[in-house]
Amino acid sequence: MTTFPRLRTTSLTLREWRETDALRVKNILQNQKVTRMLSGSPYPYTTSHADVFLQNRVPGDLGKALHWAIELQGKVVGGVGARPLHETPGMGWWLAEEHWQKGIMFEAASEALRYLLLERELPKIVADAFSDNKGSQALMRKLGFVHTGQGMGSSLARLAGTYPTEEFAISPLDFIAAQQLSVQEAAL
């Protein structure tokens, strides 16, 4: 694959990251409520952190990793991605706090999963969330992820140490079943 897969939903565009996104990334990830739920983002978050983030997200080998900027009305509001695509990829996401609990991440992650599981035909994707991140856990279940166990993880934005995590996995059949359930619930 040589062309970045730009994806569109009813209200969002999932597009490639650009170097010009640095200020927006910095502004979103300066919020410790966002960064404390991520493993690799420190707090406080600086311009140089945003520059490194973007250097690692600007499209490279699209067979290994895909990272999308989530745009709402032309403005970056978060990110979603998965890697390593040639193995069992892990998926992750983050969203500006002012957009939490509005269905934006469900819409973005659903589209990314549709592409990865149904178009790219990946057999399975895994994800995890800190045990205190009830929002991401609820989102994963709604998307069709199945809880597979518990683990431990660390965050550069928390005090040193490890914290309990909840681990999940999703297959194409899990995703299709969850999508069908969402359609049925919306029809009620």
Helices and strands as residue ranges (DSSP letters): E 7-8, E 12-15, G 19-21, H 22-29, H 32-35, H 47-57, E 66-72, E 75-83, E 90-95, G 97-99, H 104-113, I 114-119, E 125-130, H 134-143, E 146-153, E 163-170, H 172-187
